[in-house]
Amino acid sequence: MARILCYGDSLTWGHDAANGAQRHAIDDLWPSVLAEALPGVTVLADGVGGRTTSFDDHAAPCDRNATRTLPVALAAHMPLDAVVILLGTNDLKPKFGGMAISAQQGMRRLIQLVRGFPYTPASAVPKVLIVAPPLCTAPAQGASDSPIRAEQSALFAPLYAALAAEMDVAIFDAGTVAQASPVDGIHLDAANTRAIGAALAEPVRALLAI
C-alpha cells in the first residue's frame, strides 16, 4: 500500500476564516479528499498554521520552520512513497521579508531534505510533488498585512515551476483550481479546500504510477 505525506501550513490544516479561525470538517480537508480519490493509498496529513518553508517565528506557540520540522515528520511516517508539500504563503508575512523568491529558496531546501534523509530502508526515498499556493487577494474588511502580498503570491507558480524543472520534481499550481476566501484573502473556504484535493489526485497517480 502506497503511503503519501501531505505537508503544509494552515491551508492543509484547514483554517476557516469565516468561522473564527476554526477548522473545516476533516472530510473537507484537501488531504482527506485526496485519500478518498485514491482508494488503497494511505494519505497522512501534517498541517500547522503559520508554518514557513525556512523562517523562524519565535513568537509562535510551536516550531513553524519546516526545515526543522519536516525531518521529524519523515522520521515519524516512513516508509513513504511520496511527499506533497504545499507551503509558501506564510513566507510572505512582512516580518519574514514578504518575498516569493524566499519561499522558492526554502522549498529547494525542503526537497533536498526529503532526498537526503536517512530512510529505513535506505533505498526508500519518496518522490516529491511541490504545490504552488493559491493567490492571495485583498481582504473584504480591513487592510492586507502587506501591500505586495497579492503581487508576490502571483510569483509562486512561475518560481515553483522553475524550481521543479531544476530539481526534477513534480509540480502543481493550486491557483488553477482554488481561490482565497474574500474574508481574509489568504485562507480557503471548504469548497476551495476540497478542490485542491480533487485536482491533486491525477498528479499523484502519475507520480506513483498507479
N, C-alpha and C positions, 0 to 999 in steps of 0.2 A: 504494500500500500504506500503510495507516494505521500510525502509529508511536505507541507509548504508553510513557511513562516511569513506572515504579513506584519510588517514592522513600520510603525509610523507615529504620528502625533495625535492631536485631538480629532482630526478627520478620520482616523482609524478607530479611536476610542468611541467616537460618536457624539461629540459635543452638539447639543441642540440649543442654538442661540435664541430660539423663540420660546424656550421653556426654562428660563433662568439658568442657563448653562448646565442643565441636567443632561442625561444621556438618552439617546434614542433607544428604542427597544432593541434588544440584542439581535433579533431576527432581521432588523433593518440595517445593521452594520455591513459595510462592504465585504469584510472577510466572511461573514455569515452567508451573504448572498453568493459569494464565490464558492463556498463549500456546498451550498445547495445545488449549484450548477455543475459540480464536479463530484458526483457520487463515487464513493470508494477512495476518495482522497482526503487525507487529514489536513485541515486548514487551521493553523494556530495563529491567534491574533495577539499582537503586542503593541498597543497604542497608549501613549502617555501625553496628556495635554501639555503644550509648551515645549515639547521635545524639539531640539535643533539637530542639524547634521553634525555640528562640531563645536558649538559655543557653550560655555559655562553660564549658568544662571544661579548665582549664589543666593538669590532671594527666593528661590523656588523651594517647595516642600520636599523635593526629591531630586536626584540627579537626572537632568534632562539632556545631557550631552551624549549623543548617540555613539560617538567614537569610544566611549567608555561602556555604555550600556548594551550596545549590540553584541559584543563578545560574550557578555553574560547570557543573553538570550540564545545565542548559538550554542553555548555550552549546555544550557538547560534543555534545549529541544532537539539536539542532534540525535540520530542522523536526520538530515534534511535533504530533500531533492531540489528545493528552490527557495529563494528568499525574495520577497516582493517588498520593495522599500518605497514608501510614499512620505517624503519629508521635504522641507524647504520653506514652507510658509512662515514658520517662526523665525527663520533666519532674517526675515525682512523687518523684524522689530527694530526701531531706531537704536536701541541700546546695543544691538549687535552689528550695526553698520547699515542695515537695510538694503543690501545689495544682493541680487540674484546670483552674481558670479561667486559669491562666498558660499552659497548653497551648492553650486556646482562643484566647487573645490572640496567641500565637506562630503558630498556624495561620492566623489572619486575615492576619498579615504575609506568610506564605508564599503565600497566594492573591494578595495584592497584587503580590508579586514575580513570580509566573507571568504575571499580566496586564500588568505594566508593563515586562517585559524587552524590549530592542531586538532583536526577531527579524529574521531574514532568510529570506523577505521580511517586511516589517513587518506585513503582514496575517495572518501565520500564528501567531495567538495560540491556544495549545491550550486545550481545555476542562479543567475541574478536577473531580476526584472526591476528596473527603476521606473517610477511613476512621477511625471511632472504634475504638480498640484494644479487645481483649477485656479483661474484668475481671481484675484481679489477685486472688489468693487467698492465704491463709496457707500458707507452705511446709510440706512434710511433716516436715522436720527443721530445727531452729533457728528463730530469730525473723525476722520481716519487718524490713526496714531502716526501716520507718515504721509506727507503729500506725494511721495513717489512710490507708495506701496503697490498701487494698481499698475503703474507703469513697469515696475520691476517684476511683478508677478507675470507679466506678459513675456518676460525673457526666459522663464523656466523651460518652456517647451523647446526652443531652439538650443539653449545651453545644455539641457539634458540629452537632447538628440545628438549633439556633437560629442558629449561625453560617452554616450552609449556606443557610438561608432569608434571612438578612441579605445575604449575598454572592452569592446566586443561583448556587450551585454544587451539584453532585450530592453525595449523602451515602450512606454505607453503614455499618452498625453491625456490625463483625466479631464482637462479642459475641453476636450472634444465631446464629452458626454455629461458633464456636470457644471453647474453654475453656483456661485456662492449665494448664500441667503441674503436677501436685502436687509435683514435685521442688522447684521454687523458687517456684511461684505466680505467675510472670511470663512465662516463655517457653512456647513451644508444642511439642508433640510433632509428629511428621511428619504424622499424620492430621489434626490440627487446622490445621496449616500449609496442607496441601492443601485443606482445607475452605474456607479464605478465598479461594483462587484460583478454586475451582469456583463459589463463590457470587458472586464479582465478575463473572463472565462476562456475565451478563444485564444488570447495571447499566452495564457498559462498552459492550455492544452498543447499549443505549438511548442512551448518551451520544454515541456515534459515528454513530448512526442506520444501523447495518449489520445 
